Amino acid sequence: RALALSPDFADAHAGLAQALRDAGELDEALASSQRALALKPESAVLQLSVGNLLREKGFLDEAAAAYRAALERDPQLVEAHNNLGNVLRHKGRADEALACYERALSVKPDFAEALLNGAQVLREQRRLADAVSAYRLLIQARPDMAEAHLDLGNALKGMGDSQGALASY
């Protein structure tokens, strides 16, 4: 109804995109998100939303470009740093992913998603002592995050610390 009254209402296109995404209609959600962005090209948040939909559809290179564009508009957008890191991680570019997570954390040091993702990359790289430190920072910020305790246990187990792993599990 909002778009019927005002077809160039960017926020209504963005809201429609979110509703379509929630309904699993990714193609339509992406089209609505792109329309919102065309109407408000300066919006880093709308660019981030386009990137998220592109990533969900499996268009990783396009998603990475969208996240970079969002960061050009707003370098403080921690979600864009984090999500770009996730794309790079998925593409096997772990060191670049870590740099993205670190940039997110330089803006928001307690950003749980970036802490978790960075710690997981460190664990995957078998940099277990660094991973343990990162998981402990995450647990300080989010003591209720069960996944952080599980992953910490896995890292401690990998280091041969079965008692620490047991406590973490």
C-alpha positions, 0 to 999 in steps of 0.5 A, a space after each residue: 500500500 505504501 508503494 502504491 501511494 508513493 512508488 519512489 519511497 525507498 524505505 518502503 522498498 527496503 521494508 518490502 525487500 525484508 518481508 520478501 526475504 523472510 518469505 524466502 522470495 530472494 529474487 524479488 527481495 533482491 529486486 526491491 533492495 536494488 530499487 531502494 538503493 537506486 532511490 537512495 544511492 548514498 545509503 550504506 545500509 541499503 548497499 549492505 542489504 543488497 550484499 546480504 541478498 547477493 551472498 544468500 543467492 550464492 553470488 559471492 563476488 557480487 556480494 563482496 563488491 556490494 560490501 566494499 561499496 557499503 564500506 566506501 559509503 560508511 567505513 564504520 559499518 561493522 556488519 559490512 566488514 564482517 560479512 565481507 570477511 565471511 565471503 572472503 573466508 568462504 572463498 578460501 582467503 582466510 588472511 583477508 577475512 581476518 583483516 576484515 574481522 579486525 577492521 570490524 573490531 577496531 570500530 566495535 571491539 565487542 562485536 560478537 560476530 566478528 570475534 567469533 568468525 575471527 576465532 574460527 578462522 584462527 582455529 581453522 588455521 591451527 593457530 590454536 593459542 591465538 584462537 583460544 585468546 580470541 574465544 576468551 575475549 568473545 566469552 568476556 563480551 558474550 558469556 551466554 554464547 554457547 557456540 563460543 564455549 564449544 569452539 573454545 573447548 575444541 581449540 583447547 582440545 586441539 592443544 591437548 588441554 583436555 581439562 580446559 576443554 571439558 570445562 568449556 564444554 
